[in-house]
Amino acid sequence: MRKFSRILAITTLALTSSAFAGDIIWGIDNGSDQVGTFDSANPGVFTPLGSTTGILGFVNSLEFDGSGNLWASNGLELYSINRSTGVGTLVGSHNLSDGSSIADFAYDTSTSTMYGMASICGISSAIYTIDLNTGAATFVCDATASSTCDVSLAFDGGGNAFTQDIVSDTISLIDVNSCTASTLLALPFDSNFGQGFASNDSGTIYHVAFNATTFQGELYSFTAAGTDYTFLGDLGVNQIAGADLEEGEVACLGLTIDNLVAGETATFTVTGGEQFERTIIAWGYPGSPESSFQNVNGWCATFGFDINFNGSKIRIVAAGAFDQDGVFTSNRNIPASRKGFDIMFQAAKKHTCPDECMSKVIQRIIG
């Protein structure tokens, strides 16, 4: 990898926003099998992006991870979703052997963990973690004591997790490690059939609901206070069983890191490129200033941390070209001496100047 000059600059990203200034919620219209979006301030207008071709059956879970990758489940299998076309690609089976099925996903950004709520409606509910590489679900805890048909799960960005039971028509606070739960609020309608939660990092939970009394999809919002359950409007489609929203601007690239353990081999994967394009994964320390490169050897990138090393070099995890699927993967040995280090990672794509094409920053502690 050639050396880079040290250039420190401040760049401003111009963000666009909806005319209604709400949160943009992603969902799957279960009537047409279309991935689309709608504004929380104008839920009656659903904008389709593409068909969920490749996914078998009823899609009841839709969730972003911390790197902008979109995931879905039909209850039994995990799929990755192309956020531009809506096309689903099978990752693997959840391997649930008790007859239950995944009803909703929720991604915990504080631990970089995808959780799944599974249920056998009227009999049991349980929380699992989902392996995004294989689709396999790992049992965490049994939630049957508090609910027998949980179909929604979400985090609020403040350490709280929420679930919804369509048998008791209640929303509860739940500990995802122990499944200890307490009722937060009683719903003012019969919440049967497909439902979903979407949340932002400001503490707002959106209930993408189905009102079985009026047979209408509806949108509500609430917070951990439990006293502010608010009707926001009818949905533009009849039913959305899987929904989520992505905070901030959409990342151009996806970055995932697996098995970041000292003394072992970690796998770094960048998605969203085109064949033969070059990408780089850089690292740095939390609390350091951002590093900006403006058309330096073809790179335009503003990293969220200082990647400079000894003035003329940069801290590189890996660099290379995307394959025919737009994916770059690198396996790197993690030194045993780095155990416990708090590290930040970010990917960038070459030859996008004057624009920048980057992943979100991922912060991890080496295990």
N, C-alpha and C positions, 0 to 999 in steps of 0.2 A: 504494500500500500504506500503510495507516495506521500510525502510530507505535506502538511497544510500550513499556510501562513496563519499567524494569530491575528484575527480581526474581531474586535469587540464593537458591537453596534446594538442599537435598540430598534426593533422593527415593530410595526403595528399591523395586526391582522384586522381586516375589514370584515365584520360579521354581518350576515343578513338575517332578518327576522320576519316573522309573519306579520301581516297587516293586523291580525287580531292579538298579537303579542302574548299568546299563551305558550304552553309547552307543546312541542310536536310529539305526538304519541304514535308509535308504530303498532300495527295490529294486522291480524289475518281475518279477512271477511270470510267466515265459514260458509256462507252461502255460495260465493263464487270462487273460493280458494285463491283469493288475491291478497298479496302483501301490499299494504298501503299505509298512509299516514293521515292523521287529522289533527287539527289544532284544538287544544283543550278549551280555548275560548270560543270555538265554533265547531262543536263535535258533529254537527249535522252534515258536514262536507267531508267525505272520505275520498282521498286521492289514491287510486290504485297505482302500484309500481310494476307489478308483474305477477304471473301465476306461480303457485307453489308446485310447479311440475317436479316430479321426482319424489314427492312425499306421499306415502300410502296412508289412506284413511283420514280421520278427523284430526286437524292440528289444534292442540289445546294448550301449547306453551310456546312463548316467543320471548327471547331475552338477549340483550347485549352483554358481552363480557367487558372487562376493563380496557380492552384494546380496540373496541369498535366492531368486533366480530359478532355476527348475529346467528342465534341458535334456535332450533325449534324441536318439538317432540310431538309424536302422534300418540303418546302414552306408553309406547313400548320401545321406541327407537329414537336415537338422537340424530338430528340432521343439522348440517351447516347451511345457512341461507345466504345466497348471493344478494347483497343488499341493493344491487342495481337492477337485477332481473327478477328476483323472487324465487329463483330456481333452488330447490333443495337437493343436497348431496348427502347420502346416507353415511353416517360415521360408524354406527354400530348399535347393537341391542343394549337396552338397560338391564337385561338379564334378571328381571323380576320374576321370582319363582312362586310367589304366594297368591297370584291371581290379581294383584293390584296393578295400577297403571299410573304413570306420572301425570298429574293434573296441572302443574305450573312449575316454572323455574323462577329462581331469584338469585342474582349474583351479588355476593358480598365483596365489595371493593376493598374492604379493610384486610381481608385474608385471601383475596383473589380466588374465591371458591364459588363454584356453581352449586346451588342447592336445588333439590326437587321435592315437591310435595306429592306423595302418592296416596291413593285411597282405593278402597273397595267400598263404594258408596253405601252407607247404612250399616257398615260392619267395622271398618277400621281406617285409620289415617296414619301416615308415618313420614318422617323426613329422611332424605338420602342426600349424599353428595354425588355429583355427576362428573365422571372423568371425560373431559372434552376431547381427549385423544381417542378413546375407545367407545364412549357412550355408556359404559358400565356404571350402574348405580350401587353405591355402598351405603348400607343401612347405618343411620345415626341414632334415631330414637323413635319410640312409638307414641303417637299423639292421640290414640284412641280414647284415653281417659277424658279428654276435653272435647273431642270431635270425632264423628264417624264418617264425615264426607267433606274434608277440606279440599277446595279446588283452586285456591288462590294463595300466593305467597309473595312477599315483598319486603325489602329493607328500606328504611327512610333516610339513610345517610347519617343518622344520629345514634346508631347502635340499637335501634328497635327493629323487630321483625313482626310482620302481621300475617294472619291467615284468615280465611273465610270458610265457614261451614254452611253448605246449602241445605242441610237438614234442619238445623236450628235457626238458620237465617241470622247468624251473628258474625261479627268480626272480632278477632282476639289478638292480643299481644302474645307472642310465643318466644321461648328460648330455643333456638335451633339446635343447641347441643343436648338439652335435656327433654325437650318437648313440654316443659312446664308452661302452662298457658293460663291467661285470665281474660274474661270477656271484656272487650272494649266498648262495643256498642251493639245494639239490636237493630237490624235492618227494618225499614218501614214498608217492606214489600216481600213477596215470595220470590226468593232469588234462586230459582231453579235453572237447570241446564248450564251452558258454558258461561264462565265468568273469567275475569282476569284483573290483576293489579298492575299498575305502572307507577313508578315513583321517581321523584327528583331528589337532588341532594340538599334541598332546602326544607325537607321534612313533609312535603305534600305527597299523599298517596292518592292516586286516581283509581277509582273503582269502575272498571269497564264492565258494566253489569248487564244482566238480562233479567228483566222484570217479567216473571211468568204470569202475573195477573193481567197486565196490559199486552203481553207478548211483544215487548219492544226492547231493543237495546238502548241503554241509558248510560250516561256518564255522571259520576259523583266524585267528590273529593273529600278528604278528611285528613287529620293529623293524629299524632299520638295522644292529643288531649281527649279525643273521642267524643267531644261535644259539638263538633263542627262538621258533621256529615251533611254535605251540601249538593243539591241537584244542580248540574251544569247544563243539561240539555239532552235531547234524544240523539242517538247515534244515527249517522247517515246510512248505516247498514243494519240488518236485523240482529246479527250476533257476531261478537268478537270474543273468542275464548282464550286467545293468547295476546298479550299486549306488553309493551315496554316503551320507555323513552330513553334517549341518549343525552347525557349532559354535555353542554358546550358544543363547539363546532365538531363536525364530522371529521374523524381522522382519515387521511388519505390512505394510510397503510395500517395493517393490523400487525401486532407483535405479541407473540406468546412465548413463555419461558417455562420449560418443564424440567423437573429434577435439579433445581438449583441447590445443590448440596456439596459442601466442601469435601474434597477427595473423590468426588464422583464426576460423571459426565453429564452436563446439562445440554438440553436441546433448545436452540433459539430458532424460531420460525417467523418469517416476515411474509405477509400476504398482501395482495392488492396491486402487484406489479404487472409488468408485461414481459414476455420472453426476451431475454438478452439484456434487458435494462439492468443497471448496476444499483446495488443497495449497500448500505453500511449500517451496522449496529454499533452504537457508541455507549460508553458508560461514564458515570461520574458520581459525585457524592452529594447527598441532600444538603441544602443550604448554600450551595455554591452559585455564583452568578451564571446566567445563561450565556451560551456561546453562539455567535452568529457568523455564518459564512455566506457572503453574497457573491456568487459566481466565482468561487475559488476552485480552479480546476474542474469547473462544471457543476459544482455543488452550490445550491442555495438552500440553506437550512439554518433554523434557529433552534438549537437544543435547549431544553429547559434546565440545564445545569452546565457546569464548566467541564468541557471535555479536553481541554488543553493539558499537555504534559511536557514539562521542561521547555515551554515556549514555542517549539517548532513541530511538535508531534501531537497527535490526538490519541485519546484512549479508545481503542477499538476492540470490540468483542469479535466481530467477524465482518467480512465484506465479500461480495460476490455478485453473480448474476441470477435473475429470476429464471425459473424453468418454464416450460410450455404452459403450465397452469398458473403462472404468475406467483409462484411460491419460491422462497429462498430459505433453506434450512442449513443450520450449522451445529455440529456437536462440538462442545468445548469442554476441556478438562478444567475443573474448578480446584485451585490449589487448596490443600488441607488447611493452610495457614489463614485462609480467608473466612473461616467459620465465624458467624456472628456479625459480619460486616454488613452495613446498611448501604445498598447500592441502587442507583437509578439507571435505567436503560431506555434508549429511544432509537428508532430506526428512521432513515431518510433515504430518498431516491434521487439518483443523479439526473442531470440534464432536464430539470423542470423550471429553470430560471426564466423569468423573474419570480415565478411562483415557487412555493415550497410544498413538497409532498412528504409528509412525515407520519409516524405513528404517535399515539399518545405516550406520555412518559409512564413507565412502569417502575415502581419502587418495591424492592424486595430485600429481605434479610436472608443472607446465605445460611442455610441449615447445616 
